[in-house]
Amino acid sequence: MTIDRRKFLKGAVATSVTAMLPLNWAFAQNRPAGMVPLDVSAVTWKNVDDLPKHFKILNSSPLNAFPPEHLLAPAKTPADIAFIRWNGLMPDFDSIDADTWEFTVDGESIETPKTYTIAELKKKFKTHTQQLVLECGGNSRENFYPNAKGNQWSNTAVFCAEWTGVLVKDVLADCGVKTNAVYTAHYGADKHISGKGAAISRGVPIEAAMSENAMIAWGMNGEDIPFMHGYPLRIVFGGRPGSVSQKCAVGMGVRDRVHDGKKMGAPAYQVPKNPVAPGEKVDNKDFRIIEEMIVKSLITAPQTGDELILGKSLEVSGHAWAGTRDVAKVEVSYDYGTTWQTASLTKPVNPMAWQQWKINLKLPQTGYYEIWARATDTKGDTQPMVQPQWNPKGYLFNGCHRVAIRVV
């Protein structure tokens, strides 16, 4: 397009010229006054100025941004809603040519190092499509007390998109994995904020790489991966910290030791080996790597601030996920955890996809209410009602999600 898309959309809505919209906006005549359509050009966003207003920007360099909770309602997260997390400088997307992009597999524990183009990956290996949850290890960090250092993410540094690509294990098998393999190493084209060296290079235990839910993907929701989500190739590990899902991936190593790349050392993406008091300092030798994410839920409706007429039923809905496990149940309370009601819960469309839940509540009297949600996974782990174990970097917050409404 030769005009600024965001200005175009705003102008179209302001003048109510529905015919000018760049998409067939069904039932546009019924839209609430002032509603701006979601931006369908997410694939072309290149910098912070391209982001629509529904994103909250935590940092512009490196870019970190997240959407409001209610926009995460779809079972499959649209690209223009998914949170954005970069650790360093984004590549020059204008210079990227997907036709010549290469992905190299090497390392101490690979028998035959090989390099593949995207076309070769598509031709040589079976293509898979599956929905996988990507969640920042610091999602919900703002909820820790006392405050933990790092980006103060709200509860939406998580999304579940549909990824298309090949399985990591198939590619590694083509190269040959030695019996001494311990860990993977992930490499991308993004640079440190200083412009020198890698921004991030993390990995996972070799067993995780051999799962059915570890991918080298070129597609997101049926389209090319958008620039800001890792075009043209992304390593995707469902159920693991989002930091191991390397964007703009140029290769993967298989190591005979735990990977020692950028942001693998303590305290980055690590928590104390033993419980510590809130605010306590922890020596780097006393941390452990976060290998898997944990059970959690999110309320996407109603929104905080909504009002309900007494006697009307309130539908509460959202998602739940549990790292590499499934969610067994979701419960909802409107009386601060004194009583809980069990919500209906869908099965995941595939392992490591999030699950949808909903429940209808009858609130007994007028006044202010907090709606709480908690999930329990298939091994019996349940979200804590308030704050989980505090840690210096604010990782793995999974206290009950809460929204506030008023009955009138």
MARROPA-987748 format. One record per residue (C-alpha): residue number from 1; residue in three letters; x, y, z. Coordinates in Angstrom, 2 decimals. Layout:
> NUM; ALA; X; Y; Z
...
END
This chain:
> 1; MET; 0.00; 0.00; 0.00
> 2; THR; 1.19; 3.50; -0.71
> 3; ILE; -0.69; 5.14; 2.15
> 4; ASP; -0.31; 4.66; 5.87
> 5; ARG; -2.65; 1.81; 6.75
> 6; ARG; -3.34; 2.90; 10.31
> 7; LYS; -4.27; 6.42; 9.25
> 8; PHE; -6.41; 4.97; 6.47
> 9; LEU; -8.35; 2.75; 8.85
> 10; LYS; -8.88; 5.52; 11.35
> 11; GLY; -10.05; 7.85; 8.62
> 12; ALA; -12.43; 5.30; 7.21
> 13; VAL; -14.07; 4.74; 10.56
> 14; ALA; -14.21; 8.42; 11.42
> 15; THR; -16.06; 9.20; 8.20
> 16; SER; -18.13; 5.98; 8.30
> 17; VAL; -17.13; 5.16; 4.75
> 18; THR; -17.37; 1.41; 5.22
> 19; ALA; -16.89; 0.78; 1.50
> 20; MET; -13.37; 2.18; 1.72
> 21; LEU; -12.23; -0.44; 4.21
> 22; PRO; -9.57; -2.78; 2.81
> 23; LEU; -11.64; -5.84; 3.79
> 24; ASN; -15.25; -6.96; 3.71
> 25; TRP; -16.26; -5.89; 7.19
> 26; ALA; -19.40; -7.96; 7.87
> 27; PHE; -22.14; -6.20; 9.83
> 28; ALA; -20.05; -3.03; 9.93
> 29; GLN; -23.23; -1.02; 10.30
> 30; ASN; -23.75; -2.60; 13.74
> 31; ARG; -20.30; -1.81; 15.12
> 32; PRO; -20.02; 0.28; 18.31
> 33; ALA; -19.30; 3.94; 17.68
> 34; GLY; -15.61; 4.64; 17.22
> 35; MET; -14.55; 0.99; 16.89
> 36; VAL; -11.41; 0.63; 14.79
> 37; PRO; -10.99; -2.65; 12.85
> 38; LEU; -8.04; -4.83; 13.76
> 39; ASP; -5.08; -4.40; 11.45
> 40; VAL; -4.74; -7.31; 9.01
> 41; SER; -1.37; -6.12; 7.73
> 42; ALA; 0.61; -7.59; 10.64
> 43; VAL; 2.82; -9.47; 8.21
> 44; THR; 4.38; -6.20; 7.05
> 45; TRP; 5.03; -4.47; 10.39
> 46; LYS; 8.72; -3.57; 10.65
> 47; ASN; 9.06; -1.27; 13.65
> 48; VAL; 7.27; 0.15; 16.66
> 49; ASP; 5.57; 2.87; 14.61
> 50; ASP; 3.69; 0.23; 12.64
> 51; LEU; 1.92; -1.24; 15.67
> 52; PRO; -1.79; -0.46; 16.10
> 53; LYS; -2.98; 1.34; 19.20
> 54; HIS; -4.29; -1.75; 20.96
> 55; PHE; -0.70; -2.70; 21.84
> 56; LYS; 0.88; -1.41; 25.02
> 57; ILE; 4.56; -0.69; 24.37
> 58; LEU; 6.91; -1.64; 27.22
> 59; ASN; 10.09; -0.86; 25.29
> 60; SER; 10.84; 0.25; 21.76
> 61; SER; 14.49; -0.86; 21.72
> 62; PRO; 14.36; -3.79; 22.05
> 63; LEU; 10.70; -3.92; 21.10
> 64; ASN; 8.33; -5.42; 23.65
> 65; ALA; 4.56; -5.01; 23.36
> 66; PHE; 1.36; -6.75; 24.44
> 67; PRO; -2.41; -6.52; 23.76
> 68; PRO; -5.33; -6.12; 26.20
> 69; GLU; -6.70; -9.33; 27.71
> 70; HIS; -10.07; -9.38; 25.97
> 71; LEU; -8.51; -9.36; 22.49
> 72; LEU; -6.96; -12.77; 23.20
> 73; ALA; -10.42; -14.39; 23.10
> 74; PRO; -9.98; -16.30; 19.78
> 75; ALA; -8.93; -19.94; 20.15
> 76; LYS; -6.29; -19.32; 17.48
> 77; THR; -4.49; -16.06; 18.14
> 78; PRO; -4.35; -13.68; 15.14
> 79; ALA; -0.90; -12.36; 14.30
> 80; ASP; -1.98; -8.76; 14.92
> 81; ILE; -2.88; -9.64; 18.52
> 82; ALA; 0.07; -11.82; 19.52
> 83; PHE; 2.54; -10.23; 21.93
> 84; ILE; 5.89; -9.11; 20.53
> 85; ARG; 9.19; -9.76; 22.32
> 86; TRP; 12.62; -8.99; 20.91
> 87; ASN; 15.84; -9.23; 22.90
> 88; GLY; 17.92; -7.06; 20.61
> 89; LEU; 17.91; -5.30; 17.26
> 90; MET; 15.49; -6.59; 14.67
> 91; PRO; 17.04; -7.62; 11.34
> 92; ASP; 16.75; -5.47; 8.24
> 93; PHE; 13.61; -7.16; 6.96
> 94; ASP; 13.86; -5.43; 3.57
> 95; SER; 17.10; -7.29; 2.92
> 96; ILE; 15.70; -10.75; 3.76
> 97; ASP; 15.10; -13.06; 0.80
> 98; ALA; 13.19; -16.16; 1.87
> 99; ASP; 14.22; -17.94; -1.34
> 100; THR; 17.90; -17.83; -0.37
> 101; TRP; 17.51; -18.05; 3.43
> 102; GLU; 19.50; -20.92; 4.88
> 103; PHE; 19.21; -23.00; 8.05
> 104; THR; 22.30; -24.85; 9.26
> 105; VAL; 22.39; -27.83; 11.62
> 106; ASP; 25.74; -28.48; 13.29
> 107; GLY; 27.37; -28.88; 16.72
> 108; GLU; 29.58; -31.30; 18.60
> 109; SER; 26.85; -33.97; 18.66
> 110; ILE; 25.82; -33.89; 15.00
> 111; GLU; 27.29; -36.57; 12.75
> 112; THR; 26.89; -34.74; 9.44
> 113; PRO; 26.37; -30.96; 9.52
> 114; LYS; 23.98; -29.80; 6.81
> 115; THR; 22.51; -26.58; 5.48
> 116; TYR; 18.98; -26.33; 4.07
> 117; THR; 17.04; -23.68; 2.19
> 118; ILE; 13.39; -23.28; 3.10
> 119; ALA; 12.46; -24.90; -0.21
> 120; GLU; 14.63; -27.90; 0.69
> 121; LEU; 13.00; -28.22; 4.09
> 122; LYS; 9.59; -28.23; 2.41
> 123; LYS; 10.63; -30.83; -0.15
> 124; LYS; 12.68; -33.19; 1.99
> 125; PHE; 10.54; -33.46; 5.14
> 126; LYS; 6.89; -34.01; 5.95
> 127; THR; 5.02; -30.76; 6.63
> 128; HIS; 3.12; -30.45; 9.90
> 129; THR; 0.59; -27.89; 11.12
> 130; GLN; -0.32; -27.54; 14.79
> 131; GLN; -1.34; -24.97; 17.38
> 132; LEU; 1.28; -24.29; 20.04
> 133; VAL; 1.34; -21.93; 23.03
> 134; LEU; 4.24; -19.49; 23.20
> 135; GLU; 4.52; -17.73; 26.56
> 136; CYS; 7.22; -15.39; 27.77
> 137; GLY; 8.89; -16.72; 30.91
> 138; GLY; 8.17; -13.33; 32.49
> 139; ASN; 4.48; -13.21; 31.58
> 140; SER; 2.48; -11.50; 34.40
> 141; ARG; 5.71; -10.26; 36.01
> 142; GLU; 3.98; -7.03; 37.08
> 143; ASN; 1.95; -9.05; 39.59
> 144; PHE; 4.90; -10.06; 41.76
> 145; TYR; 5.36; -8.30; 45.10
> 146; PRO; 7.90; -7.03; 45.83
> 147; ASN; 8.61; -5.93; 42.29
> 148; ALA; 10.89; -8.16; 40.21
> 149; LYS; 13.27; -6.69; 37.66
> 150; GLY; 12.53; -6.94; 33.95
> 151; ASN; 9.81; -5.98; 31.51
> 152; GLN; 6.62; -5.48; 33.49
> 153; TRP; 4.43; -7.75; 31.42
> 154; SER; 0.72; -7.88; 32.13
> 155; ASN; -1.04; -11.23; 31.61
> 156; THR; -0.95; -11.34; 27.82
> 157; ALA; 2.66; -12.17; 26.96
> 158; VAL; 1.21; -15.44; 25.69
> 159; PHE; -0.55; -16.59; 22.55
> 160; CYS; -1.54; -19.76; 20.73
> 161; ALA; -1.06; -19.58; 16.98
> 162; GLU; -1.12; -22.25; 14.29
> 163; TRP; 2.36; -23.05; 13.02
> 164; THR; 3.31; -24.79; 9.78
> 165; GLY; 6.71; -26.34; 9.16
> 166; VAL; 8.75; -29.46; 9.80
> 167; LEU; 9.57; -31.31; 12.99
> 168; VAL; 12.96; -30.60; 14.57
> 169; LYS; 13.44; -34.31; 15.19
> 170; ASP; 13.08; -35.14; 11.48
> 171; VAL; 15.72; -32.61; 10.51
> 172; LEU; 18.10; -33.73; 13.25
> 173; ALA; 17.63; -37.36; 12.22
> 174; ASP; 18.65; -36.44; 8.66
> 175; CYS; 21.91; -35.07; 10.04
> 176; GLY; 22.46; -37.84; 12.58
> 177; VAL; 22.47; -37.24; 16.34
> 178; LYS; 25.32; -38.72; 18.36
> 179; THR; 24.62; -40.61; 21.57
> 180; ASN; 26.39; -37.91; 23.61
> 181; ALA; 23.81; -35.23; 22.69
> 182; VAL; 22.68; -33.18; 25.69
> 183; TYR; 21.16; -29.88; 24.54
> 184; THR; 20.22; -27.88; 21.48
> 185; ALA; 21.51; -24.41; 20.58
> 186; HIS; 19.34; -21.98; 18.63
> 187; TYR; 20.70; -19.24; 16.41
> 188; GLY; 18.98; -16.23; 14.85
> 189; ALA; 19.74; -13.18; 12.75
> 190; ASP; 18.88; -10.57; 15.39
> 191; LYS; 21.82; -8.77; 17.01
> 192; HIS; 22.53; -7.51; 20.50
> 193; ILE; 21.18; -4.03; 21.18
> 194; SER; 24.77; -2.75; 20.90
> 195; GLY; 24.93; -4.13; 17.36
> 196; LYS; 27.68; -6.56; 18.33
> 197; GLY; 27.10; -10.28; 18.83
> 198; ALA; 23.91; -12.29; 19.22
> 199; ALA; 20.90; -10.89; 21.03
> 200; ILE; 19.92; -14.31; 22.33
> 201; SER; 20.88; -17.94; 21.74
> 202; ARG; 19.10; -20.42; 23.94
> 203; GLY; 18.25; -24.10; 23.69
> 204; VAL; 16.42; -27.06; 25.21
> 205; PRO; 17.28; -30.56; 26.45
> 206; ILE; 17.71; -32.96; 23.53
> 207; GLU; 14.66; -34.93; 24.70
> 208; ALA; 12.49; -31.85; 24.12
> 209; ALA; 13.87; -31.47; 20.60
> 210; MET; 12.76; -35.01; 19.81
> 211; SER; 9.11; -34.37; 20.71
> 212; GLU; 6.23; -34.08; 18.24
> 213; ASN; 5.72; -30.43; 19.21
> 214; ALA; 9.14; -28.99; 18.32
> 215; MET; 9.09; -27.30; 14.92
> 216; ILE; 11.08; -25.34; 12.39
> 217; ALA; 8.23; -23.23; 11.00
> 218; TRP; 7.78; -20.95; 8.01
> 219; GLY; 4.04; -20.38; 8.43
> 220; MET; 1.83; -18.78; 11.09
> 221; ASN; -1.95; -19.05; 10.81
> 222; GLY; -1.76; -20.12; 7.19
> 223; GLU; 0.43; -17.21; 6.07
> 224; ASP; 4.14; -16.45; 6.00
> 225; ILE; 5.39; -15.71; 9.50
> 226; PRO; 5.08; -11.93; 10.01
> 227; PHE; 8.33; -10.00; 10.29
> 228; MET; 7.88; -9.24; 13.97
> 229; HIS; 7.12; -12.88; 14.80
> 230; GLY; 10.28; -14.24; 13.19
> 231; TYR; 10.11; -14.17; 9.38
> 232; PRO; 11.10; -16.13; 7.40
> 233; LEU; 11.83; -19.11; 9.67
> 234; ARG; 11.21; -19.65; 13.37
> 235; ILE; 12.13; -22.44; 15.75
> 236; VAL; 8.95; -23.15; 17.75
> 237; PHE; 8.80; -25.09; 21.01
> 238; GLY; 5.33; -25.36; 22.52
> 239; GLY; 5.10; -25.49; 26.32
> 240; ARG; 8.60; -24.06; 26.86
> 241; PRO; 9.66; -20.49; 27.65
> 242; GLY; 9.09; -18.36; 24.56
> 243; SER; 12.75; -17.38; 24.55
> 244; VAL; 13.73; -20.80; 23.11
> 245; SER; 11.49; -20.23; 20.06
> 246; GLN; 14.19; -18.41; 18.10
> 247; LYS; 12.94; -15.83; 15.61
> 248; CYS; 14.61; -15.29; 12.21
> 249; ALA; 16.27; -18.66; 12.76
> 250; VAL; 19.48; -19.36; 10.85
> 251; GLY; 20.41; -22.63; 12.51
> 252; MET; 20.41; -25.12; 15.32
> 253; GLY; 23.31; -26.80; 17.04
> 254; VAL; 23.27; -30.04; 18.97
> 255; ARG; 25.63; -29.78; 21.90
> 256; ASP; 27.39; -32.37; 24.08
> 257; ARG; 26.74; -30.09; 27.07
> 258; VAL; 24.14; -27.59; 28.26
> 259; HIS; 24.25; -24.75; 25.75
> 260; ASP; 26.23; -21.70; 26.85
> 261; GLY; 24.81; -19.14; 24.41
> 262; LYS; 23.58; -15.63; 25.11
> 263; LYS; 20.98; -15.56; 27.93
> 264; MET; 21.59; -19.16; 28.94
> 265; GLY; 23.54; -18.19; 32.06
> 266; ALA; 21.99; -17.33; 35.43
> 267; PRO; 19.86; -15.49; 36.28
> 268; ALA; 18.36; -15.14; 32.77
> 269; TYR; 15.36; -17.46; 32.36
> 270; GLN; 16.23; -19.19; 35.61
> 271; VAL; 14.65; -19.50; 39.06
> 272; PRO; 16.18; -20.35; 42.44
> 273; LYS; 16.80; -24.03; 43.09
> 274; ASN; 15.25; -23.63; 46.53
> 275; PRO; 12.46; -21.36; 47.85
> 276; VAL; 13.58; -17.87; 48.83
> 277; ALA; 11.96; -15.06; 50.78
> 278; PRO; 10.41; -12.25; 48.74
> 279; GLY; 13.14; -9.73; 47.94
> 280; GLU; 15.98; -12.07; 48.90
> 281; LYS; 19.19; -11.96; 46.85
> 282; VAL; 20.28; -15.22; 45.24
> 283; ASP; 23.76; -16.22; 44.12
> 284; ASN; 24.02; -17.21; 40.46
> 285; LYS; 25.15; -20.72; 41.37
> 286; ASP; 21.83; -21.30; 43.14
> 287; PHE; 19.61; -20.93; 40.06
> 288; ARG; 18.19; -23.56; 37.71
> 289; ILE; 17.09; -23.24; 34.08
> 290; ILE; 13.36; -23.03; 33.38
> 291; GLU; 12.74; -25.98; 31.07
> 292; GLU; 8.92; -25.99; 30.96
> 293; MET; 6.11; -23.53; 31.59
> 294; ILE; 3.46; -24.24; 34.24
> 295; VAL; -0.32; -24.34; 34.64
> 296; LYS; -2.14; -21.07; 34.09
> 297; SER; -5.44; -19.57; 32.97
> 298; LEU; -6.65; -16.30; 31.48
> 299; ILE; -10.07; -14.65; 31.60
> 300; THR; -10.87; -12.98; 28.28
> 301; ALA; -14.51; -12.11; 29.13
> 302; PRO; -15.85; -10.18; 30.93
> 303; GLN; -13.48; -7.24; 31.05
> 304; THR; -12.62; -5.41; 34.25
> 305; GLY; -15.09; -2.53; 34.54
> 306; ASP; -18.04; -4.31; 32.95
> 307; GLU; -21.46; -3.94; 34.57
> 308; LEU; -24.16; -6.60; 34.90
> 309; ILE; -27.83; -6.14; 35.70
> 310; LEU; -28.86; -8.14; 38.76
> 311; GLY; -30.63; -11.35; 37.77
> 312; LYS; -28.82; -11.65; 34.44
> 313; SER; -26.47; -14.56; 33.86
> 314; LEU; -22.78; -13.70; 33.50
> 315; GLU; -20.77; -15.76; 31.03
> 316; VAL; -17.11; -16.00; 32.01
> 317; SER; -14.69; -17.47; 29.48
> 318; GLY; -11.04; -17.75; 28.59
> 319; HIS; -8.13; -20.10; 27.99
> 320; ALA; -6.00; -22.43; 30.11
> 321; TRP; -2.68; -24.14; 29.41
> 322; ALA; -0.08; -26.11; 31.34
> 323; GLY; 3.29; -26.13; 29.59
> 324; THR; 3.87; -29.61; 28.19
> 325; ARG; 0.89; -31.06; 30.10
> 326; ASP; -2.87; -30.80; 29.54
> 327; VAL; -5.30; -28.92; 31.76
> 328; ALA; -7.65; -31.20; 33.71
> 329; LYS; -10.09; -28.59; 35.03
> 330; VAL; -10.77; -24.88; 35.41
> 331; GLU; -12.67; -23.42; 38.36
> 332; VAL; -14.13; -19.97; 38.88
> 333; SER; -14.91; -18.09; 42.11
> 334; TYR; -16.73; -14.82; 42.77
> 335; ASP; -16.29; -14.86; 46.58
> 336; TYR; -12.50; -14.68; 46.89
> 337; GLY; -11.95; -18.42; 46.74
> 338; THR; -14.45; -19.35; 49.46
> 339; THR; -16.34; -21.45; 46.92
> 340; TRP; -15.44; -22.61; 43.42
> 341; GLN; -17.55; -23.63; 40.44
> 342; THR; -16.20; -25.89; 37.69
> 343; ALA; -16.24; -24.52; 34.15
> 344; SER; -16.75; -26.51; 30.98
> 345; LEU; -13.39; -27.21; 29.33
> 346; THR; -12.46; -28.21; 25.79
> 347; LYS; -9.72; -30.67; 24.93
> 348; PRO; -6.63; -29.22; 23.22
> 349; VAL; -6.65; -29.48; 19.43
> 350; ASN; -3.19; -31.03; 19.81
> 351; PRO; -0.70; -31.37; 22.66
> 352; MET; 0.66; -28.03; 23.91
> 353; ALA; -2.22; -25.98; 22.49
> 354; TRP; -4.27; -24.02; 24.98
> 355; GLN; -7.79; -25.07; 25.97
> 356; GLN; -10.96; -22.98; 26.05
> 357; TRP; -13.28; -22.83; 29.04
> 358; LYS; -16.50; -21.05; 30.00
> 359; ILE; -19.09; -20.92; 32.74
> 360; ASN; -22.34; -19.04; 33.42
> 361; LEU; -22.57; -17.44; 36.85
> 362; LYS; -25.52; -16.05; 38.79
> 363; LEU; -24.24; -13.30; 41.06
> 364; PRO; -26.48; -13.06; 44.13
> 365; GLN; -26.64; -9.33; 44.88
> 366; THR; -25.64; -5.91; 43.65
> 367; GLY; -22.16; -4.58; 44.28
> 368; TYR; -18.51; -5.04; 43.38
> 369; TYR; -17.21; -8.50; 42.48
> 370; GLU; -13.88; -10.03; 41.61
> 371; ILE; -14.05; -13.03; 39.31
> 372; TRP; -11.14; -15.43; 39.84
> 373; ALA; -10.08; -18.35; 37.64
> 374; ARG; -7.73; -21.19; 38.44
> 375; ALA; -6.63; -24.19; 36.40
> 376; THR; -5.39; -27.61; 37.48
> 377; ASP; -3.19; -29.75; 35.23
> 378; THR; -3.21; -33.50; 34.65
> 379; LYS; -0.61; -34.08; 37.36
> 380; GLY; -2.65; -32.23; 39.97
> 381; ASP; -0.74; -28.94; 40.05
> 382; THR; -3.09; -26.00; 40.62
> 383; GLN; -2.65; -22.26; 40.30
> 384; PRO; -2.09; -20.53; 43.65
> 385; MET; -4.81; -18.10; 44.67
> 386; VAL; -2.51; -15.10; 45.01
> 387; GLN; 1.24; -15.19; 44.41
> 388; PRO; 3.41; -18.19; 43.53
> 389; GLN; 6.97; -18.62; 44.81
> 390; TRP; 8.70; -15.26; 44.45
> 391; ASN; 11.93; -15.17; 42.45
> 392; PRO; 14.35; -12.30; 41.66
> 393; LYS; 13.64; -12.20; 37.92
> 394; GLY; 9.87; -12.52; 38.16
> 395; TYR; 9.41; -15.69; 36.14
> 396; LEU; 6.53; -18.18; 36.12
> 397; PHE; 3.87; -16.04; 37.78
> 398; ASN; 0.70; -18.15; 37.70
> 399; GLY; -1.48; -16.75; 40.46
> 400; CYS; -5.23; -16.78; 39.76
> 401; HIS; -6.27; -14.36; 37.08
> 402; ARG; -8.79; -11.78; 38.33
> 403; VAL; -11.20; -9.35; 36.72
> 404; ALA; -13.52; -6.92; 38.51
> 405; ILE; -17.13; -6.19; 37.59
> 406; ARG; -20.11; -4.47; 39.18
> 407; VAL; -23.68; -5.76; 39.48
> 408; VAL; -26.30; -3.00; 39.40
END
